[in-house]
Amino acid sequence: MSTVVLLTALDLEYQAIRRHLAGARTQSHPAGTLFEVGKLPGTPGTVCLAVTGEGNINAAVVAERAIAMFQPGALLCAGVAGSLKDDVALGDVVVATKVYAFHSGREHDDGFLSRPRAWHASYDLEQLARHTARTGHWARFIHDPRYQVPSASQMGPTAGWPPTVHFKPVASGEVVLTASGTSLTALLHDYYDDAAAIEMESAGIAHAAHLNRSLPVLSVRGISDQADSSKYAADTAGWQYIAAERAAAFTVFIATLVLRRQMPSTGAQQR
């Protein structure tokens, strides 16, 4: 039977996915990483869930352990991210068509020269994700009833239904961006202008998948802030929770499709 590994960085992201699992049991890696192994209702196979912690190095290590331990048919990453585009609003979902490791480069007397690394999403998983976005059925998997279909009075630029899904690259590094007009925002604009969101784990997970026979990998991110000084206000207003719930719902829906198809391993390619 097929197995899908789902990885998150934060506990709130973990809990948003954990609520979908049935019959979960804890399984420990020899080095101590704890996974929860369970089932998604109506699917064959198993789902293995773990928290990586923040950062690409942590994510890569846990992804490598998960791959070696469970030999999954696909590796999915779900969590929150900051928006880099005005038309990518709070509560939207971004499916990473490409993951940039934006900290690669060389610092010299004339300044920083970027040496981009990027991993494309698995074609099969991206196709499943695009079909999922078109149908909108994934929104039924949003677990918390507070974030089901809003009333007409709540509809607005950040409250459309089903939530808007963007298929765009994401930038993955080692910083939380909470300001505009910085050297980092300039770097992202100059070298990664097509990136729609910024986060801290997808590059490590994508690289681990690439090194394991190009295991199919996909990163799904809910937008919790605008990657500027308004982040703290957005977090206080509960957007992290909303974004995590929506990313989890979309990712779990993809996982059910993968398990039902028992998708062959045709994977991500590094560029």
SULGIQUI-V612044 format. One line per field, one symbol per residue. psi: psi as a letter, one per 20 degrees, with the letter a starting at -180 (. if undefined). burial: 1 if it has 16 or more other ideal C-beta (glycine too) atoms within 10 Angstrom, else 0. Layout:
psi: ???
burial: ???
//
This chain:
psi: qqppppqrhqhhgghhhhiiqqkqqpppqhiippqppaqppjqrarpppqphrqqhggggghggggghhilriqoppqarrqqjqhjorpirpppohqppniipappahjappqmqqqpqqpgghhgggggghghjhhhiiogpiikapqrhiipahjkqprqppqnrqqppbkqookqrkrhghgghghilhipiqpajhhggghggghimklppqpppppoirjlaiighhgghijhggggggghgggghgghhgghhhlpqnoaqpq.
burial: 0111111111011111110110010000000010111111001011111111111101111111111011011111111111111001111111111111111010000000010011111101110110011000011011100010000000000010011111111111100010000001101100110011111111111111110101111111111111110110010000111111111111111111111000100011000
//
